[in-house]
Amino acid sequence: MTVSNTLGAGFLEKVYERALVLELWALGIRAEEQVPYCVVYKGQEVGKFFADVLVEEELVLELKCVDRFGNEHLAQCLNYLKASGLNVCIMLNFQRPRLEWRRVVMNHARELAGDGRG
């Protein structure tokens, strides 16, 4: 909230990313920008994604500057969690005067079981 309240809306995502990491560091919280994760298909690496911010090696923060969250943003977070093996992602939208956020939780046990749609 501090980053959003201080900077306001209208900057690029990278500005908020850097400010957020500085704010977390000031609070004594470990945070890293652009942390790479491999996407594996049938045992082979087929790509990489970069988490905007990784907090304490447990939480992915996905920063957006969009009019509103869409299904594609939710899918992106779920794919990040699937590839990283982590359980929680928080999407933050800095586009509006008031910070918007959404918590996304991955249930890996259910994901591993599959839903039969293959």
N, CA, C and O atoms as CSV, one atom per row, in Angstrom:
chain,resi,resn,atom,element,x,y,z
A,1,MET,N,N,0.828,-1.192,0.000
A,1,MET,CA,C,0.000,0.000,0.000
A,1,MET,C,C,0.875,1.260,0.000
A,1,MET,O,O,0.542,2.262,-0.633
A,2,THR,N,N,1.987,1.189,0.714
A,2,THR,CA,C,2.867,2.360,0.800
A,2,THR,C,C,3.369,2.761,-0.581
A,2,THR,O,O,3.385,3.946,-0.913
A,3,VAL,N,N,3.777,1.792,-1.382
A,3,VAL,CA,C,4.278,2.083,-2.727
A,3,VAL,C,C,3.182,2.737,-3.560
A,3,VAL,O,O,3.425,3.744,-4.225
A,4,SER,N,N,1.993,2.177,-3.528
A,4,SER,CA,C,0.873,2.722,-4.291
A,4,SER,C,C,0.515,4.130,-3.823
A,4,SER,O,O,0.299,5.027,-4.639
A,5,ASN,N,N,0.454,4.315,-2.526
A,5,ASN,CA,C,0.095,5.627,-1.986
A,5,ASN,C,C,1.161,6.682,-2.271
A,5,ASN,O,O,0.845,7.855,-2.472
A,6,THR,N,N,2.418,6.259,-2.287
A,6,THR,CA,C,3.511,7.207,-2.515
A,6,THR,C,C,3.649,7.571,-3.988
A,6,THR,O,O,3.765,8.748,-4.330
A,7,LEU,N,N,3.636,6.565,-4.863
A,7,LEU,CA,C,3.854,6.814,-6.287
A,7,LEU,C,C,2.580,7.191,-7.041
A,7,LEU,O,O,2.633,7.925,-8.028
A,8,GLY,N,N,1.440,6.689,-6.576
A,8,GLY,CA,C,0.204,6.906,-7.318
A,8,GLY,C,C,0.163,6.020,-8.548
A,8,GLY,O,O,1.018,5.154,-8.728
A,9,ALA,N,N,-0.828,6.238,-9.389
A,9,ALA,CA,C,-1.016,5.433,-10.595
A,9,ALA,C,C,-0.274,6.055,-11.771
A,9,ALA,O,O,0.084,7.233,-11.743
A,10,GLY,N,N,-0.047,5.247,-12.807
A,10,GLY,CA,C,0.454,5.780,-14.059
A,10,GLY,C,C,1.868,5.421,-14.455
A,10,GLY,O,O,2.281,5.741,-15.570
A,11,PHE,N,N,2.627,4.772,-13.595
A,11,PHE,CA,C,3.985,4.368,-13.953
A,11,PHE,C,C,3.972,2.980,-14.589
A,11,PHE,O,O,2.957,2.284,-14.557
A,12,LEU,N,N,5.097,2.586,-15.163
A,12,LEU,CA,C,5.256,1.243,-15.690
A,12,LEU,C,C,5.420,0.248,-14.541
A,12,LEU,O,O,5.806,0.621,-13.433
A,13,GLU,N,N,5.125,-1.012,-14.819
A,13,GLU,CA,C,5.223,-2.064,-13.797
A,13,GLU,C,C,6.611,-2.110,-13.157
A,13,GLU,O,O,6.730,-2.310,-11.948
A,14,LYS,N,N,7.655,-1.925,-13.959
A,14,LYS,CA,C,9.032,-2.018,-13.465
A,14,LYS,C,C,9.291,-1.001,-12.359
A,14,LYS,O,O,10.035,-1.301,-11.425
A,15,VAL,N,N,8.708,0.179,-12.431
A,15,VAL,CA,C,8.875,1.204,-11.401
A,15,VAL,C,C,8.288,0.712,-10.083
A,15,VAL,O,O,8.916,0.842,-9.032
A,16,TYR,N,N,7.103,0.155,-10.138
A,16,TYR,CA,C,6.463,-0.366,-8.924
A,16,TYR,C,C,7.231,-1.575,-8.385
A,16,TYR,O,O,7.366,-1.743,-7.174
A,17,GLU,N,N,7.722,-2.397,-9.280
A,17,GLU,CA,C,8.507,-3.575,-8.874
A,17,GLU,C,C,9.728,-3.157,-8.063
A,17,GLU,O,O,9.970,-3.679,-6.975
A,18,ARG,N,N,10.480,-2.230,-8.592
A,18,ARG,CA,C,11.691,-1.778,-7.903
A,18,ARG,C,C,11.364,-1.095,-6.580
A,18,ARG,O,O,12.043,-1.323,-5.579
A,19,ALA,N,N,10.340,-0.269,-6.571
A,19,ALA,CA,C,9.944,0.419,-5.334
A,19,ALA,C,C,9.449,-0.574,-4.288
A,19,ALA,O,O,9.751,-0.434,-3.103
A,20,LEU,N,N,8.690,-1.574,-4.724
A,20,LEU,CA,C,8.170,-2.578,-3.799
A,20,LEU,C,C,9.298,-3.380,-3.163
A,20,LEU,O,O,9.270,-3.645,-1.961
A,21,VAL,N,N,10.281,-3.765,-3.952
A,21,VAL,CA,C,11.421,-4.514,-3.416
A,21,VAL,C,C,12.183,-3.650,-2.404
A,21,VAL,O,O,12.571,-4.144,-1.345
A,22,LEU,N,N,12.398,-2.385,-2.713
A,22,LEU,CA,C,13.067,-1.480,-1.759
A,22,LEU,C,C,12.278,-1.361,-0.462
A,22,LEU,O,O,12.857,-1.353,0.624
A,23,GLU,N,N,10.969,-1.270,-0.576
A,23,GLU,CA,C,10.108,-1.162,0.606
A,23,GLU,C,C,10.182,-2.435,1.444
A,23,GLU,O,O,10.264,-2.359,2.670
A,24,LEU,N,N,10.154,-3.587,0.812
A,24,LEU,CA,C,10.246,-4.859,1.536
A,24,LEU,C,C,11.598,-4.990,2.228
A,24,LEU,O,O,11.669,-5.406,3.384
A,25,TRP,N,N,12.670,-4.634,1.522
A,25,TRP,CA,C,14.007,-4.674,2.129
A,25,TRP,C,C,14.063,-3.771,3.363
A,25,TRP,O,O,14.645,-4.150,4.380
A,26,ALA,N,N,13.473,-2.605,3.284
A,26,ALA,CA,C,13.478,-1.659,4.406
A,26,ALA,C,C,12.763,-2.241,5.622
A,26,ALA,O,O,13.057,-1.881,6.762
A,27,LEU,N,N,11.827,-3.140,5.363
A,27,LEU,CA,C,11.090,-3.803,6.446
A,27,LEU,C,C,11.784,-5.078,6.920
A,27,LEU,O,O,11.279,-5.775,7.800
A,28,GLY,N,N,12.944,-5.381,6.333
A,28,GLY,CA,C,13.681,-6.583,6.717
A,28,GLY,C,C,13.136,-7.854,6.092
A,28,GLY,O,O,13.376,-8.950,6.598
A,29,ILE,N,N,12.405,-7.716,4.999
A,29,ILE,CA,C,11.805,-8.861,4.312
A,29,ILE,C,C,12.627,-9.167,3.064
A,29,ILE,O,O,12.915,-8.275,2.266
A,30,ARG,N,N,13.004,-10.437,2.902
A,30,ARG,CA,C,13.777,-10.846,1.728
A,30,ARG,C,C,12.884,-10.820,0.489
A,30,ARG,O,O,11.801,-11.405,0.472
A,31,ALA,N,N,13.354,-10.142,-0.527
A,31,ALA,CA,C,12.606,-10.063,-1.779
A,31,ALA,C,C,13.590,-9.977,-2.937
A,31,ALA,O,O,14.629,-9.323,-2.844
A,32,GLU,N,N,13.241,-10.653,-4.033
A,32,GLU,CA,C,14.079,-10.656,-5.226
A,32,GLU,C,C,13.222,-10.307,-6.436
A,32,GLU,O,O,12.057,-10.696,-6.517
A,33,GLU,N,N,13.811,-9.571,-7.374
A,33,GLU,CA,C,13.122,-9.233,-8.623
A,33,GLU,C,C,13.457,-10.242,-9.711
A,33,GLU,O,O,14.555,-10.798,-9.744
A,34,GLN,N,N,12.508,-10.467,-10.590
A,34,GLN,CA,C,12.709,-11.244,-11.810
A,34,GLN,C,C,13.419,-12.578,-11.576
A,34,GLN,O,O,14.460,-12.862,-12.168
A,35,VAL,N,N,12.830,-13.381,-10.702
A,35,VAL,CA,C,13.395,-14.688,-10.360
A,35,VAL,C,C,12.991,-15.707,-11.437
A,35,VAL,O,O,11.802,-15.881,-11.706
A,36,PRO,N,N,13.976,-16.381,-12.054
A,36,PRO,CA,C,13.659,-17.305,-13.150
A,36,PRO,C,C,13.190,-18.678,-12.652
A,36,PRO,O,O,13.693,-19.204,-11.659
A,37,TYR,N,N,12.217,-19.239,-13.370
A,37,TYR,CA,C,11.744,-20.600,-13.144
A,37,TYR,C,C,11.634,-21.289,-14.492
A,37,TYR,O,O,11.220,-20.679,-15.478
A,38,CYS,N,N,12.001,-22.550,-14.532
A,38,CYS,CA,C,11.913,-23.340,-15.752
A,38,CYS,C,C,10.526,-23.956,-15.884
A,38,CYS,O,O,9.903,-24.352,-14.899
A,39,VAL,N,N,10.069,-24.024,-17.116
A,39,VAL,CA,C,8.840,-24.741,-17.438
A,39,VAL,C,C,9.273,-26.054,-18.061
A,39,VAL,O,O,10.004,-26.075,-19.052
A,40,VAL,N,N,8.815,-27.153,-17.470
A,40,VAL,CA,C,9.247,-28.481,-17.901
A,40,VAL,C,C,8.066,-29.226,-18.508
A,40,VAL,O,O,6.962,-29.220,-17.965
A,41,TYR,N,N,8.318,-29.857,-19.626
A,41,TYR,CA,C,7.317,-30.680,-20.309
A,41,TYR,C,C,7.946,-32.037,-20.587
A,41,TYR,O,O,8.935,-32.134,-21.313
A,42,LYS,N,N,7.373,-33.076,-20.012
A,42,LYS,CA,C,7.867,-34.441,-20.190
A,42,LYS,C,C,9.365,-34.536,-19.928
A,42,LYS,O,O,10.113,-35.163,-20.677
A,43,GLY,N,N,9.771,-33.897,-18.849
A,43,GLY,CA,C,11.152,-33.972,-18.418
A,43,GLY,C,C,12.109,-33.036,-19.135
A,43,GLY,O,O,13.301,-33.029,-18.825
A,44,GLN,N,N,11.627,-32.254,-20.076
A,44,GLN,CA,C,12.478,-31.345,-20.842
A,44,GLN,C,C,12.087,-29.893,-20.566
A,44,GLN,O,O,10.906,-29.550,-20.500
A,45,GLU,N,N,13.101,-29.057,-20.407
A,45,GLU,CA,C,12.829,-27.630,-20.255
A,45,GLU,C,C,12.345,-27.077,-21.585
A,45,GLU,O,O,13.009,-27.231,-22.610
A,46,VAL,N,N,11.181,-26.430,-21.563
A,46,VAL,CA,C,10.612,-25.876,-22.790
A,46,VAL,C,C,10.491,-24.359,-22.733
A,46,VAL,O,O,10.096,-23.727,-23.713
A,47,GLY,N,N,10.826,-23.783,-21.605
A,47,GLY,CA,C,10.752,-22.331,-21.482
A,47,GLY,C,C,11.074,-21.890,-20.078
A,47,GLY,O,O,11.340,-22.697,-19.188
A,48,LYS,N,N,11.043,-20.589,-19.907
A,48,LYS,CA,C,11.263,-19.992,-18.588
A,48,LYS,C,C,10.246,-18.886,-18.370
A,48,LYS,O,O,9.731,-18.293,-19.317
A,49,PHE,N,N,9.972,-18.627,-17.119
A,49,PHE,CA,C,9.208,-17.442,-16.778
A,49,PHE,C,C,9.952,-16.747,-15.668
A,49,PHE,O,O,10.770,-17.357,-14.980
A,50,PHE,N,N,9.677,-15.500,-15.496
A,50,PHE,CA,C,10.344,-14.702,-14.478
A,50,PHE,C,C,9.302,-14.092,-13.557
A,50,PHE,O,O,8.510,-13.243,-13.965
A,51,ALA,N,N,9.317,-14.541,-12.308
A,51,ALA,CA,C,8.400,-13.981,-11.313
A,51,ALA,C,C,8.798,-12.530,-11.066
A,51,ALA,O,O,9.975,-12.233,-10.859
A,52,ASP,N,N,7.828,-11.635,-11.086
A,52,ASP,CA,C,8.135,-10.211,-10.856
A,52,ASP,C,C,8.887,-10.033,-9.549
A,52,ASP,O,O,9.965,-9.440,-9.516
A,53,VAL,N,N,8.307,-10.553,-8.467
A,53,VAL,CA,C,8.950,-10.455,-7.153
A,53,VAL,C,C,8.704,-11.761,-6.404
A,53,VAL,O,O,7.583,-12.267,-6.369
A,54,LEU,N,N,9.747,-12.289,-5.816
A,54,LEU,CA,C,9.639,-13.469,-4.953
A,54,LEU,C,C,9.952,-13.015,-3.542
A,54,LEU,O,O,11.017,-12.456,-3.281
A,55,VAL,N,N,9.016,-13.260,-2.630
A,55,VAL,CA,C,9.148,-12.821,-1.238
A,55,VAL,C,C,9.428,-14.024,-0.351
A,55,VAL,O,O,8.671,-14.994,-0.332
A,56,GLU,N,N,10.535,-13.938,0.384
A,56,GLU,CA,C,10.923,-14.976,1.343
A,56,GLU,C,C,10.917,-16.371,0.722
A,56,GLU,O,O,10.688,-17.357,1.423
A,57,GLU,N,N,11.166,-16.463,-0.575
A,57,GLU,CA,C,11.219,-17.727,-1.302
A,57,GLU,C,C,9.933,-18.537,-1.201
A,57,GLU,O,O,9.946,-19.750,-1.408
A,58,GLU,N,N,8.813,-17.867,-0.883
A,58,GLU,CA,C,7.545,-18.569,-0.702
A,58,GLU,C,C,6.360,-17.932,-1.418
A,58,GLU,O,O,5.375,-18.612,-1.701
A,59,LEU,N,N,6.440,-16.658,-1.709
A,59,LEU,CA,C,5.294,-15.920,-2.223
A,59,LEU,C,C,5.681,-15.209,-3.511
A,59,LEU,O,O,6.674,-14.483,-3.555
A,60,VAL,N,N,4.890,-15.421,-4.560
A,60,VAL,CA,C,5.099,-14.725,-5.825
A,60,VAL,C,C,4.196,-13.502,-5.853
A,60,VAL,O,O,3.002,-13.590,-5.567
A,61,LEU,N,N,4.780,-12.360,-6.202
A,61,LEU,CA,C,4.001,-11.149,-6.430
A,61,LEU,C,C,4.018,-10.871,-7.920
A,61,LEU,O,O,5.086,-10.724,-8.515
A,62,GLU,N,N,2.853,-10.798,-8.521
A,62,GLU,CA,C,2.724,-10.500,-9.942
A,62,GLU,C,C,2.136,-9.099,-10.073
A,62,GLU,O,O,0.981,-8.864,-9.716
A,63,LEU,N,N,2.930,-8.185,-10.581
A,63,LEU,CA,C,2.530,-6.790,-10.671
A,63,LEU,C,C,1.916,-6.492,-12.025
A,63,LEU,O,O,2.399,-6.942,-13.064
A,64,LYS,N,N,0.846,-5.726,-11.987
A,64,LYS,CA,C,0.128,-5.349,-13.195
A,64,LYS,C,C,-0.179,-3.854,-13.167
A,64,LYS,O,O,-0.289,-3.237,-12.108
A,65,CYS,N,N,-0.312,-3.302,-14.358
A,65,CYS,CA,C,-0.820,-1.946,-14.554
A,65,CYS,C,C,-1.871,-2.068,-15.654
A,65,CYS,O,O,-1.606,-1.780,-16.821
A,66,VAL,N,N,-3.056,-2.496,-15.262
A,66,VAL,CA,C,-4.145,-2.784,-16.201
A,66,VAL,C,C,-5.434,-2.157,-15.697
A,66,VAL,O,O,-5.560,-1.828,-14.518
A,67,ASP,N,N,-6.393,-1.996,-16.607
A,67,ASP,CA,C,-7.676,-1.431,-16.185
A,67,ASP,C,C,-8.361,-2.301,-15.145
A,67,ASP,O,O,-8.940,-1.803,-14.180
A,68,ARG,N,N,-8.285,-3.613,-15.359
A,68,ARG,CA,C,-8.831,-4.560,-14.383
A,68,ARG,C,C,-8.208,-5.924,-14.613
A,68,ARG,O,O,-7.712,-6.217,-15.701
A,69,PHE,N,N,-8.237,-6.746,-13.590
A,69,PHE,CA,C,-7.716,-8.100,-13.716
A,69,PHE,C,C,-8.599,-8.890,-14.677
A,69,PHE,O,O,-9.822,-8.750,-14.676
A,70,GLY,N,N,-7.962,-9.718,-15.491
A,70,GLY,CA,C,-8.688,-10.584,-16.408
A,70,GLY,C,C,-8.344,-12.032,-16.173
A,70,GLY,O,O,-7.454,-12.352,-15.385
A,71,ASN,N,N,-9.052,-12.906,-16.860
A,71,ASN,CA,C,-8.801,-14.342,-16.724
A,71,ASN,C,C,-7.374,-14.704,-17.124
A,71,ASN,O,O,-6.791,-15.642,-16.579
A,72,GLU,N,N,-6.813,-13.960,-18.072
A,72,GLU,CA,C,-5.438,-14.246,-18.500
A,72,GLU,C,C,-4.434,-13.972,-17.385
A,72,GLU,O,O,-3.391,-14.623,-17.329
A,73,HIS,N,N,-4.723,-13.028,-16.500
A,73,HIS,CA,C,-3.835,-12.736,-15.368
A,73,HIS,C,C,-3.916,-13.852,-14.332
A,73,HIS,O,O,-2.904,-14.253,-13.758
A,74,LEU,N,N,-5.122,-14.347,-14.099
A,74,LEU,CA,C,-5.305,-15.478,-13.188
A,74,LEU,C,C,-4.584,-16.707,-13.734
A,74,LEU,O,O,-3.886,-17.398,-12.991
A,75,ALA,N,N,-4.746,-16.981,-15.018
A,75,ALA,CA,C,-4.079,-18.132,-15.631
A,75,ALA,C,C,-2.566,-17.991,-15.534
A,75,ALA,O,O,-1.867,-18.971,-15.276
A,76,GLN,N,N,-2.058,-16.789,-15.737
A,76,GLN,CA,C,-0.618,-16.551,-15.631
A,76,GLN,C,C,-0.121,-16.890,-14.234
A,76,GLN,O,O,0.898,-17.563,-14.085
A,77,CYS,N,N,-0.827,-16.432,-13.215
A,77,CYS,CA,C,-0.423,-16.720,-11.829
A,77,CYS,C,C,-0.476,-18.210,-11.536
A,77,CYS,O,O,0.441,-18.748,-10.915
A,78,LEU,N,N,-1.521,-18.878,-11.967
A,78,LEU,CA,C,-1.628,-20.319,-11.736
A,78,LEU,C,C,-0.491,-21.066,-12.429
A,78,LEU,O,O,0.059,-22.012,-11.866
A,79,ASN,N,N,-0.137,-20.658,-13.629
A,79,ASN,CA,C,0.981,-21.295,-14.328
A,79,ASN,C,C,2.297,-21.030,-13.613
A,79,ASN,O,O,3.141,-21.923,-13.539
A,80,TYR,N,N,2.494,-19.830,-13.085
A,80,TYR,CA,C,3.697,-19.519,-12.314
A,80,TYR,C,C,3.796,-20.422,-11.095
A,80,TYR,O,O,4.865,-20.945,-10.782
A,81,LEU,N,N,2.676,-20.598,-10.414
A,81,LEU,CA,C,2.675,-21.452,-9.219
A,81,LEU,C,C,2.946,-22.903,-9.604
A,81,LEU,O,O,3.694,-23.602,-8.921
A,82,LYS,N,N,2.356,-23.340,-10.666
A,82,LYS,CA,C,2.561,-24.714,-11.119
A,82,LYS,C,C,4.035,-24.951,-11.444
A,82,LYS,O,O,4.607,-25.956,-11.021
A,83,ALA,N,N,4.651,-24.036,-12.190
A,83,ALA,CA,C,6.047,-24.193,-12.590
A,83,ALA,C,C,7.006,-24.070,-11.413
A,83,ALA,O,O,8.032,-24.750,-11.379
A,84,SER,N,N,6.687,-23.215,-10.450
A,84,SER,CA,C,7.592,-22.965,-9.325
A,84,SER,C,C,7.417,-23.953,-8.181
A,84,SER,O,O,8.321,-24.128,-7.364
A,85,GLY,N,N,6.258,-24.598,-8.120
A,85,GLY,CA,C,5.965,-25.478,-6.994
A,85,GLY,C,C,5.522,-24.722,-5.752
A,85,GLY,O,O,5.349,-25.318,-4.689
A,86,LEU,N,N,5.336,-23.413,-5.880
A,86,LEU,CA,C,4.875,-22.605,-4.752
A,86,LEU,C,C,3.358,-22.635,-4.692
A,86,LEU,O,O,2.702,-23.108,-5.621
A,87,ASN,N,N,2.799,-22.127,-3.594
A,87,ASN,CA,C,1.355,-22.240,-3.378
A,87,ASN,C,C,0.572,-20.940,-3.486
A,87,ASN,O,O,-0.635,-20.976,-3.728
A,88,VAL,N,N,1.226,-19.790,-3.313
A,88,VAL,CA,C,0.473,-18.537,-3.248
A,88,VAL,C,C,1.111,-17.470,-4.128
A,88,VAL,O,O,2.326,-17.268,-4.130
A,89,CYS,N,N,0.248,-16.803,-4.870
A,89,CYS,CA,C,0.640,-15.657,-5.680
A,89,CYS,C,C,-0.332,-14.524,-5.358
A,89,CYS,O,O,-1.533,-14.751,-5.211
A,90,ILE,N,N,0.179,-13.339,-5.252
A,90,ILE,CA,C,-0.684,-12.176,-5.079
A,90,ILE,C,C,-0.496,-11.278,-6.291
A,90,ILE,O,O,0.617,-10.849,-6.597
A,91,MET,N,N,-1.600,-11.001,-6.978
A,91,MET,CA,C,-1.585,-10.073,-8.090
A,91,MET,C,C,-1.855,-8.678,-7.535
A,91,MET,O,O,-2.787,-8.477,-6.757
A,92,LEU,N,N,-1.038,-7.732,-7.938
A,92,LEU,CA,C,-1.195,-6.348,-7.503
A,92,LEU,C,C,-1.390,-5.472,-8.736
A,92,LEU,O,O,-0.598,-5.535,-9.677
A,93,ASN,N,N,-2.433,-4.661,-8.733
A,93,ASN,CA,C,-2.711,-3.780,-9.864
A,93,ASN,C,C,-2.524,-2.334,-9.432
A,93,ASN,O,O,-3.266,-1.819,-8.596
A,94,PHE,N,N,-1.521,-1.686,-10.016
A,94,PHE,CA,C,-1.179,-0.310,-9.656
A,94,PHE,C,C,-1.787,0.722,-10.608
A,94,PHE,O,O,-1.454,1.904,-10.520
A,95,GLN,N,N,-2.657,0.306,-11.501
A,95,GLN,CA,C,-3.200,1.204,-12.516
A,95,GLN,C,C,-4.192,2.229,-11.952
A,95,GLN,O,O,-4.334,3.325,-12.496
A,96,ARG,N,N,-4.858,1.877,-10.890
A,96,ARG,CA,C,-5.914,2.742,-10.345
A,96,ARG,C,C,-5.404,3.521,-9.132
A,96,ARG,O,O,-4.386,3.167,-8.538
A,97,PRO,N,N,-6.120,4.580,-8.775
A,97,PRO,CA,C,-5.683,5.377,-7.615
A,97,PRO,C,C,-5.584,4.558,-6.321
A,97,PRO,O,O,-4.766,4.853,-5.449
A,98,ARG,N,N,-6.414,3.548,-6.214
A,98,ARG,CA,C,-6.385,2.673,-5.035
A,98,ARG,C,C,-5.865,1.297,-5.468
A,98,ARG,O,O,-6.385,0.699,-6.410
A,99,LEU,N,N,-4.845,0.807,-4.779
A,99,LEU,CA,C,-4.236,-0.483,-5.109
A,99,LEU,C,C,-5.284,-1.589,-5.089
A,99,LEU,O,O,-6.058,-1.720,-4.141
A,100,GLU,N,N,-5.288,-2.385,-6.164
A,100,GLU,CA,C,-6.144,-3.564,-6.222
A,100,GLU,C,C,-5.272,-4.795,-6.067
A,100,GLU,O,O,-4.134,-4.815,-6.536
A,101,TRP,N,N,-5.791,-5.813,-5.418
A,101,TRP,CA,C,-5.022,-7.031,-5.255
A,101,TRP,C,C,-5.946,-8.235,-5.260
A,101,TRP,O,O,-7.139,-8.139,-4.973
A,102,ARG,N,N,-5.356,-9.367,-5.593
A,102,ARG,CA,C,-6.096,-10.629,-5.594
A,102,ARG,C,C,-5.141,-11.738,-5.211
A,102,ARG,O,O,-4.039,-11.829,-5.752
A,103,ARG,N,N,-5.547,-12.563,-4.304
A,103,ARG,CA,C,-4.750,-13.701,-3.833
A,103,ARG,C,C,-5.123,-14.926,-4.645
A,103,ARG,O,O,-6.303,-15.236,-4.809
A,104,VAL,N,N,-4.112,-15.626,-5.155
A,104,VAL,CA,C,-4.316,-16.833,-5.956
A,104,VAL,C,C,-3.604,-17.970,-5.244
A,104,VAL,O,O,-2.414,-17.880,-4.942
A,105,VAL,N,N,-4.345,-19.043,-4.978
A,105,VAL,CA,C,-3.784,-20.187,-4.251
A,105,VAL,C,C,-3.843,-21.420,-5.141
A,105,VAL,O,O,-4.864,-21.711,-5.763
A,106,MET,N,N,-2.735,-22.130,-5.189
A,106,MET,CA,C,-2.646,-23.366,-5.968
A,106,MET,C,C,-2.754,-24.551,-5.034
A,106,MET,O,O,-2.044,-24.631,-4.031
A,107,ASN,N,N,-3.634,-25.461,-5.359
A,107,ASN,CA,C,-3.742,-26.715,-4.624
A,107,ASN,C,C,-3.016,-27.760,-5.456
A,107,ASN,O,O,-3.608,-28.379,-6.341
A,108,HIS,N,N,-1.728,-27.956,-5.171
A,108,HIS,CA,C,-0.921,-28.872,-5.979
A,108,HIS,C,C,-1.421,-30.311,-5.921
A,108,HIS,O,O,-1.277,-31.044,-6.898
A,109,ALA,N,N,-2.000,-30.730,-4.809
A,109,ALA,CA,C,-2.496,-32.105,-4.703
A,109,ALA,C,C,-3.608,-32.318,-5.724
A,109,ALA,O,O,-3.637,-33.343,-6.406
A,110,ARG,N,N,-4.520,-31.359,-5.831
A,110,ARG,CA,C,-5.605,-31.473,-6.810
A,110,ARG,C,C,-5.062,-31.366,-8.233
A,110,ARG,O,O,-5.494,-32.090,-9.129
A,111,GLU,N,N,-4.114,-30.458,-8.428
A,111,GLU,CA,C,-3.523,-30.261,-9.751
A,111,GLU,C,C,-2.834,-31.545,-10.223
A,111,GLU,O,O,-2.956,-31.916,-11.390
A,112,LEU,N,N,-2.124,-32.213,-9.340
A,112,LEU,CA,C,-1.444,-33.443,-9.710
A,112,LEU,C,C,-2.415,-34.557,-10.037
A,112,LEU,O,O,-2.138,-35.403,-10.888
A,113,ALA,N,N,-3.557,-34.558,-9.361
A,113,ALA,CA,C,-4.549,-35.581,-9.626
A,113,ALA,C,C,-5.194,-35.383,-11.004
A,113,ALA,O,O,-5.638,-36.344,-11.633
A,114,GLY,N,N,-5.241,-34.135,-11.462
A,114,GLY,CA,C,-5.822,-33.842,-12.759
A,114,GLY,C,C,-7.330,-33.858,-12.700
A,114,GLY,O,O,-7.924,-34.296,-11.716
A,115,ASP,N,N,-7.945,-33.373,-13.768
A,115,ASP,CA,C,-9.406,-33.339,-13.786
A,115,ASP,C,C,-9.946,-34.154,-14.952
A,115,ASP,O,O,-11.132,-34.063,-15.273
A,116,GLY,N,N,-9.099,-34.945,-15.587
A,116,GLY,CA,C,-9.556,-35.801,-16.660
A,116,GLY,C,C,-9.643,-35.107,-18.016
A,116,GLY,O,O,-10.055,-35.720,-19.001
A,117,ARG,N,N,-9.260,-33.841,-18.071
A,117,ARG,CA,C,-9.361,-33.123,-19.346
A,117,ARG,C,C,-8.027,-33.050,-20.066
A,117,ARG,O,O,-7.943,-32.467,-21.147
A,118,GLY,N,N,-6.972,-33.635,-19.484
A,118,GLY,CA,C,-5.740,-33.833,-20.015
A,118,GLY,C,C,-4.806,-33.048,-20.690
A,118,GLY,O,O,-3.738,-33.538,-21.057
